[in-house]
Amino acid sequence: MEKAFKRGDIYYADLGPVIGSEQGGKRPVLIISNDIGNKHRPTVIVASITSRVRSKAKLPTHIVISDFKGLEKNSIILLEQIRTLDKQRLQEYLGTFDRRYMLSVDKALAISIGISKKD
């Protein structure tokens, strides 16, 4: 039976090989694709997560994570670093974000892909 990947789930994923400024290596990722697609496709859409909080400029596409038990360090979801992955790249399950986090993710994702209103 295949694992049910859900929007809001966090997994470690192998993102190599990469080119240029793409996020790479084994790192946490957040599944941002919808659950219907996640059920029927061999791929998921994810956003990279980094623990390099100090070296990252604060952008409107960044969500700071400071109280999530599945991650060892304070981290940032990089909604400007989204990509499609084959499910085979997903490794260890780390947990699922609650609705509060996902509302923030939705806002940052809208900014990243240009579908938000400018205030």
Buried (B, 14 or more C-beta within 10 A) or exposed (E): EEEEBBBBBBBBBBBEEEEEEEBBEEBBBBBBBEBEEBEEBEBBBBBBBBBEBEEBEEEEBBBEBEEBEBBEEEBBBBBBBBBEBEBEBBEEEBBBBEEEBBEBBEBBBBBBEEEBEEE
